[in-house]
């Protein structure tokens, strides 16, 4: 036996404190009266922005507690404070009734807090076991078989179905998430923070995640579930704390509330939601035609395989699929940023393949970038960003027409209800306002085709509604809209037809009224193919 | 489970340092440098306070040394401007030194050939020639960058060594001064020499060129669509590409402008100061240009101020050594330390010290 390793310490710690102490009425482990995490009047100020305003948050042992709120409500900030990524401006954090100061994730881990963010911190070429012990070993040499055994034991103990020998690169998103959860538990986490964990999963994976969480809850683990999806919150959680504009609106038992009530608490108003009106009026003219489009990804692998799609005027075609199945490449190819290896992209019969991105927009391709932050230059101002795509129109003999640029910015800010001054740097804007800037830049030119990849990712309910409404307006204006989204609700709420993409292929196209989540879910996982 | 850790001093990062921090940096950098260099100055048997007086204030008191500050600042301003074009576009041109020599060689060649040509023609021709030569020398790394994505920091740096040997070869070969036999070129035609701005000083037309280049930099960066394109590419390549800006073309153009302007610095040194080419024409102006562009935050007027400050320190080092009999190297040591302290301050301005 290679001596007492960290793993043993952690393992025994876990067994002793987790299982035995409660039986002995151990003082460290608290019943319902004391909270495992108690954040008191936590305030966080960034410059002039009050991200958290005297927020109280209490987590009981063995509960799944939702932190619900729109984006920008302060959920993630609050949890980053708990995980030591930020320091609170004022307020206290108590763990098991004792006041603690958490400077860094290291301190948080020491206090039994683990966090799984939306962007996984895994090293793809390494094995699951290596990823799990990474940064958590105390010996110089790494005994691969030993750690694989330990990690495997831990995985089966927590009921997480993962092979410790698998290379992370080969795992699905859902499996990677499980590795992240295992990583936190392996570090002896008693409190697991999950930041929007379902955003990247297909419906079947969500079910499996919920089963895991349910089992962990029964084992006495506490879970903080950050979300803005009401159905998930009501399905899995015990209690819900709602944040709005940095303030805590209240904590309720999930059984006592309806989704409608929660939505009202979250947005501060009663009615919300945008849905497709059933006035399908496409004249029979195809505006956008994509023929046998093939493209390779950054690694040179086939990312798009003979994509064939067409969209009529006044129609929204939704592309559903799990992230990483070619959506990014499809959007980039249609935006002119990526050059396809073969195939054609035609707007009203004119083939755009081979043209510059600026010519794509000239021929009527309205391009909303997939990654907002890659679509704007954060350190330039709002008015500069609004002019960036059409600089030739805003300059004479190479000199900028600053007056025209300013006037254009002011007009668009007004028309698109952007909450910003023209001279603000883009990076100071919220995600919703950033997206409005991008929408304004594109939609104000009345493009014939609108490419909208993940247009509401990371946006709050209000901004999401706004974006969907804008897309519907483009549809009634007669534009052909291609909506690429990993959010099935979004696809269902505004698409006229739905195509499913799987491993770079369109595996089925269905009318929106014929589609069900189950059927799409099967297609998204590659289990079902329909005649195209 | 350990819970309470004692509060201790920590560095806390902040994204928006308050407005009063920036003007404080030079002052704090001076104080820090003073503390760090006092020991050395004492070792040289001098009083640190006197030394700093000669170093920083004495040059400002006489007209002669004031003019000398401007003379010293001229190549620094031009190189700072040159580097700024490249850095603002996200192209890290460390090759201004080599491009400067390329411009200097062109100026020398043209200057020797333009015998009897009136200054009104000779001077613009030399400047244009220096610009083109600097551009040509910058072209190779720039093409490698945009066509093959070869890291420009490495290539531009290596091009400097190549240019140093080319200059040395030329000075020991075809251009060796036939009269003295030294490895230096014959003098350029007197009509090609930059005229003096102030009689009986070294201040010449080169300083006007430097000031004009600063103003042009400001106009290009803030008022032209090409400036906006360069900034967009420098600050966010993906967004620039998405907006339809031809990123590679913008980088290539900025790299060439940068090289061309660095070439003009060489012209100014040959035509304004030395009147012939020597191997020691530049004591690293091209490299100092990188520091000046960085200290000046890629802002036209910041670059001007930083270059003037370096001119002051350069002049001060000589005043100091003359007045107190300490080695001139002490001035260089002080300069280098000041630089490190200032760069450290620029980094540290984003942090607060807090006890928590």
Interface residues (C-beta under 8 A of the other chain):
Chain A: X28 X46 X47 X87 X95 X98 X99 X100 X101 X103 X107 X110 X111 X112 X335 X336 X337 X356 X357 X358 X359 X360 X361 X367 X369 X371 X374 X375 X376 X377 X378 X379 X380 X384 X385 X387 X388 X389 X391 X392 X394 X395 X398 X399 X400 X402
Chain B: X1 X2 X3 X4 X5 X7 X10 X12 X15 X16 X223 X224 X225 X226 X228 X229 X231 X232 X235 X236 X238 X239 X240 X241 X242 X243 X244 X245 X246 X356
